[in-house]
Amino acid sequence: MLDVRNLQKTYTGRHRHVEALRNLTFHVGAGELVCLVGPSGCGKTTLLKCVAGLLSPTGGEVLLDGSPVTGPPPGMAVVFQEYGRSLFAWMNVRDNVALPLRRKKLGRARERELVDHALEVVGLADAHRAFPWQLSGGMQQRVAIARAVAFEPKVLLMDEPFAAVDAQTRAELEDLVRRLWHELGVTVLFVTHDIDEAVYLGRRTIILSASPTVVLEDLTIDLPDERDQVHTRSSTRFAELRAHVYEQIQRAKHHHGDLQAPPADLGKDRAPRPTTS
Ligand SMILES: Nc1ncnc2c1ncn2[C@@H]1O[C@H](COP(=O)(O)OP(=O)(O)OP(=O)(O)O)[C@@H](O)[C@H]1O
């Protein structure tokens, strides 16, 4: 479905060159939910923008179903962290959600159907006439998610979408993403700097090194598929995986792409079984 091959990105300015991504290769299968985690400034947003076709890589390529991504592909939707900036204050919830559908020219009835369904699944059916500034941060982020859902994407890219909401709202939104992923069968690439979130959400977590960035580890999250905030997070396996990702991130902070990635520490009893795909 989604292939990132030898992706490189160097920002070139008049006085400054920043090699953000050195060499990234990974594959996301259809219907997977994969998290990307790494130290602050390691290039997560840069990577996501390249995948979304919003930024041209310096080298390598992104393929969606075998076709190179050279601009925003029709089957992709992105949810950014700054929901406040992605919603238009002068449009009500319904119009904000409907906005990207306009260029699909689906006809009014179908558009209404998609918007109603999207608002229903994110739990905002009653708030469709409200304006963004009348909603809490968590509700505004739900509107941004509804907008992505209404678009019926094959691939949903999420860039630290819950970084700005409180812990309780974050937990609710995490469960919402898992539910949507299950119900819609959409492929999700989820960027986060939150280690718990990276373990809780998906079946795989890709751990990135510090910039210039390479893939440090592609870790299988072998938690049962039925997850909930209380039992999953208090399970022994969750704690083991969390500790492992934490240690890897600590290592990642000192590990730049110019070094050979050392193998994951498999010697300890509690170490998870990392896989590379
Ligand atoms: N437009 C730009 N011009 C020059 N350098 C940039 C630009 N955007 C990002 N960078 C640099 O590229 C590197 C990666 O930035 P990026 O925002 O992708 O990292 P990140 O992992 O998303 O950061 P954070 O965890 O803080 O959100 C940083 O060194 C940053 O300064």
PDBQT file of the ligand as one rigid body, heavy atoms in Angstrom, charges set to zero:
ROOT
HETATM    1  N1  LIG A 301      11.243  24.518   6.462  1.00  0.00    +0.000 N 
HETATM    2  C1  LIG A 301      12.366  24.154   7.072  1.00  0.00    +0.000 A 
HETATM    3  N2  LIG A 301      13.541  24.752   6.756  1.00  0.00    +0.000 NA
HETATM    4  C2  LIG A 301      14.693  24.379   7.351  1.00  0.00    +0.000 A 
HETATM    5  N3  LIG A 301      14.792  23.397   8.296  1.00  0.00    +0.000 NA
HETATM    6  C3  LIG A 301      13.659  22.791   8.641  1.00  0.00    +0.000 A 
HETATM    7  C4  LIG A 301      12.387  23.121   8.068  1.00  0.00    +0.000 A 
HETATM    8  N4  LIG A 301      11.432  22.330   8.631  1.00  0.00    +0.000 NA
HETATM    9  C5  LIG A 301      12.073  21.545   9.511  1.00  0.00    +0.000 A 
HETATM   10  N5  LIG A 301      13.414  21.814   9.526  1.00  0.00    +0.000 N 
HETATM   11  C6  LIG A 301      14.438  21.146  10.341  1.00  0.00    +0.000 C 
HETATM   12  O1  LIG A 301      14.369  19.743  10.067  1.00  0.00    +0.000 OA
HETATM   13  C7  LIG A 301      14.556  18.994  11.274  1.00  0.00    +0.000 C 
HETATM   14  C8  LIG A 301      13.338  18.091  11.493  1.00  0.00    +0.000 C 
HETATM   15  O2  LIG A 301      12.189  18.902  11.761  1.00  0.00    +0.000 OA
HETATM   16  P1  LIG A 301      10.715  18.272  11.947  1.00  0.00    +0.000 P 
HETATM   17  O3  LIG A 301       9.781  19.390  12.270  1.00  0.00    +0.000 OA
HETATM   18  O4  LIG A 301      10.402  17.446  10.763  1.00  0.00    +0.000 OA
HETATM   19  O5  LIG A 301      10.950  17.343  13.211  1.00  0.00    +0.000 OA
HETATM   20  P2  LIG A 301       9.888  16.693  14.232  1.00  0.00    +0.000 P 
HETATM   21  O6  LIG A 301      10.436  15.368  14.605  1.00  0.00    +0.000 OA
HETATM   22  O7  LIG A 301       8.525  16.722  13.624  1.00  0.00    +0.000 OA
HETATM   23  O8  LIG A 301       9.956  17.718  15.440  1.00  0.00    +0.000 OA
HETATM   24  P3  LIG A 301       9.032  17.771  16.781  1.00  0.00    +0.000 P 
HETATM   25  O9  LIG A 301       9.176  16.469  17.479  1.00  0.00    +0.000 OA
HETATM   26  O10 LIG A 301       9.646  18.898  17.565  1.00  0.00    +0.000 OA
HETATM   27  O11 LIG A 301       7.634  18.058  16.310  1.00  0.00    +0.000 OA
HETATM   28  C9  LIG A 301      14.781  20.016  12.389  1.00  0.00    +0.000 C 
HETATM   29  O12 LIG A 301      16.174  20.165  12.561  1.00  0.00    +0.000 OA
HETATM   30  C10 LIG A 301      14.182  21.300  11.826  1.00  0.00    +0.000 C 
HETATM   31  O13 LIG A 301      14.846  22.439  12.321  1.00  0.00    +0.000 OA
ENDROOT
TORSDOF 0
